[in-house]
Amino acid sequence: GHSDKISCISFNSKTNIIASGQSGPFSLIRLWDFYTRKCLSIFRTHDHSLYLLEYSACGNYLCGVGKDKQGKTMLVIWDVQS
C-alpha cells in the first residue's frame, strides 16, 4: 500500500491496528487492521519525511515525528478513535 520505503511502524495492542509510516517527499501514514490486513485510513501530514510513530498508552492517539519542507521538525498527534 506504500509507494516509498516504510520508515516506521507502531502496533496498537488495544485495537489491533498497525500504523505504518512512509519516508520520502510525499510521506503518509496508513492504519491497517491486523487481522484482515486491510487499510482503514490514510493520513497525509508530513511534507518531507517521517521518522517515528507511537501510540499513546490508552491507544486513542497516534504521535508522528518528521520534517517539513523547510527541514524543521514536526510533531503531529491524531485522534485515531474518531
C-alpha positions in Angstrom: 0.0 0.0 0.0 3.0 2.4 0.2 4.7 4.0 -2.7 8.1 4.5 -1.0 10.1 3.0 1.8 8.4 2.4 5.2 10.4 4.3 7.8 8.4 3.5 11.0 5.7 1.2 12.3 3.7 1.0 15.5 1.2 -1.5 16.8 -1.8 -0.7 19.0 -2.5 -3.9 21.0 -5.8 -2.5 22.4 -7.4 -2.2 19.0 -5.2 -4.5 16.9 -4.4 -1.6 14.5 -1.0 -1.2 12.9 0.3 2.3 11.8 2.9 2.3 9.1 4.8 5.5 8.0 6.4 6.1 4.7 9.5 8.2 4.1 10.3 10.3 1.1 8.9 13.6 -0.2 5.2 12.5 0.0 5.1 10.9 3.4 2.0 9.3 4.6 0.6 7.1 7.3 -1.6 4.1 6.8 -3.7 2.4 9.5 -4.1 -1.3 9.0 -6.4 -3.9 10.6 -4.0 -6.5 11.9 -6.3 -9.5 11.2 -7.9 -8.6 7.8 -4.7 -6.8 6.5 -6.9 -4.1 5.1 -6.1 -0.4 5.0 -8.5 1.5 7.3 -7.3 5.1 6.8 -4.6 7.3 5.3 -3.1 10.4 6.9 -1.0 12.9 4.8 0.6 15.5 7.1 4.4 15.4 7.0 5.6 17.2 3.9 9.0 15.6 3.6 9.8 12.7 5.9 8.5 10.7 8.8 10.8 9.2 11.4 8.7 7.9 14.3 5.2 6.7 15.1 4.0 5.8 18.6 0.6 5.1 20.1 -0.4 6.7 23.4 -0.7 4.4 26.4 -4.5 4.5 26.2 -4.3 3.7 22.4 -6.6 6.6 21.4 -3.8 8.8 20.0 -1.1 8.3 17.4 2.0 10.6 17.5 4.1 11.2 14.4 7.5 13.0 14.3 9.0 14.1 11.0 10.3 17.0 9.0 8.5 19.6 6.9 9.7 21.1 3.6 12.0 23.6 5.3 13.7 20.8 7.3 12.0 21.8 10.6 10.9 19.1 13.0 7.2 18.5 13.1 5.2 16.7 15.9 1.6 15.7 14.9 -0.9 14.0 17.1 -4.0 12.3 15.7 -7.1 11.1 17.5 -7.3 7.6 15.9 -10.6 6.7 17.6 -12.5 9.3 15.6 
